[in-house]
Amino acid sequence: MKYLYLSILIVSMVLFGCCSKENAKQLKDNKLITYYVDANKGSDNNNGTSPESAFASLDKVNSLTLVEGTQVLFKSGTSYTGQLKPKGLGKPGKPIIISLYGGDALPVINGEGLHSSTVHIYNMAYVELRDLEITNTGTERENGRRGVVIEAENCGQVKHIVLDNLFIHDVNGSLVKSKGGGSAILWRNHGDKYVTTFDSLIIQNCHLKNCTRNGINARGYTRRDNWHPSTNVIIRNNLLEGIPGDGIVPIGTDGALIENNVMRDCPDILSHAEAAAGIWPWSADNTLIQFNEVSGHTAKWDGQGFDSDWNCLNTTIQYNYSHDNYGGFLLICNKGNTINTPSNVGTKNTIVRYNVSVNDGIRPYPTERRGWFSPCMHISGPVENNYIHHNIFVFPEKNSSDIDRTFIQMDNWGGPWAIKTLVANNSLEFSESYKMFYGESQQTFGVNNDFDLEMMDLHSTAEIPVWAKDYLKDYDVNWREKMIEAFFKNDEEMTERLRNIKE
């Protein structure tokens, strides 16, 4: 093991700790270097170090080896065609910054579908990409087409990558997940020689619009016999519009924070073969998903606002607002025929609390997989220790008599059923009768839920099960006020509902 660590240290020194000889003098003489790029008035024959002597092209920027503290600034309102693929290494306190100057209009970088990504950040550390408009539209959809790709390969731990205030739009990647799909942003860490992970990867304040198939997704180490998660991943304050597939999906992470994001207006353009949902982890541990709003998801299979998916431990979904999603509010799932293999230790300890779901589960047509299927919550396969408590569900009248009217549907994806599910202290408001289906799940408990017994057959027990008593001692008495502050300050009807919930 010590030889592995030594190898990682050596490659990290080579890639992240040293600059080339030709840059050593530049770093010594220019502690803070700023390059300017102006497509209209610049020239690649200039030295680039002032607005009056700006560079002109992406190719010139790509030819530079950037050093710590360097800024590359594109002129506000200018446009560039091609791929931005910078290189170089920042350091703590002196990141490389790529941004704009000279106004508020974002510089535009257009990949025109000629590159798999318009921006490719490859094996860089301590780099910040800010204030740019990015697009990548080809004549036809293409597998793997992205707006931005952040990639680290065979280079140890990569620290401090920040994407901030990017407008990424009209990226026409494939709609088929199995063929690579497409997305606005993809991060990928991999390596067969040296374990490679991200630490402090931050994606914030970005606007992602009309990108297919997905918004923000990832690739990483997912098998438990080769488990090397990225850490301190934060995805916050982003707006996703016109994304038909998966919105935000951390993969191969430990402790990812997904908060204050909005996903809305998802076009109904995926095929019946495609499953997708709003915000969910996959092969990720200790994920915290909070204060997000997902609405209008229209995927023909799944289509929920939120999901705790397979090979995930300790996912918490709290203080979120889900509404008008075709497939429902929540999915908790695991595929039984892969359980207890190196690829899947199970989906365990999912906490779903302090959320509001309104008018979820409204798919207006039958699926090809399962007919009229859109329960508010779908719990599928051998998922263990599910805590669903202190949420509010509002079910307006459905537009058609065929639309699914199921509160919780439990089934056995891959064979086994759910074990230990607690549904407690939830408030349910019905406009018409709903149903429940427990199937062969084990130790499913409904305790102290507030609803009209004539509206649904939710089996109730008098006491919290022994395995959940200690957990429920951790209760936020201020959750309703937090939800009002986050989502409903100007909604008198929902504010009244939340404040009148019986505890």
Secondary structure, 3 states (H helix, E strand, C coil): CHHHHHHHHHHHHHHHHCCCHHHHHHHHHCCCCEEEECCCCCCCCCCCCCHHHCECCHHHHHHCCECCCCEEEEECCCEEECCECCCECCECCECEEEEEECCCCCCEEECCCCCCEEEEEECCCCEEEECCEEEECCCCCECCEEEEEEEEECCCEEEEEEEECCEEEEEEECCCHHHCCEEEEEEEEECCCCCCEEEEEEEECCEEEEEECEEEEEECCCCHHHCCCEECCEEECCEEECCCCCCECCECEECCEEECCEEECCCCCCCCCCEECCECCECCECCEEECCEEECCCCCEECEEEEECCCCECCEEECCEEECCCCEEEEEECCHHHCCECCECCEEEEEEECCEEECCCCCCCCECCCECCCCCEEEECCEEEEEEECCEEEECCCCCCCCCCEEEEEECCCCCCCEEEEEECCEEEECCCCEEECCCCEEEEEECCECCCCCCCCCCCCCCCHHHHCHHHCCCCCHHHHHHHHHCCCCHHHHHHHHCCCC
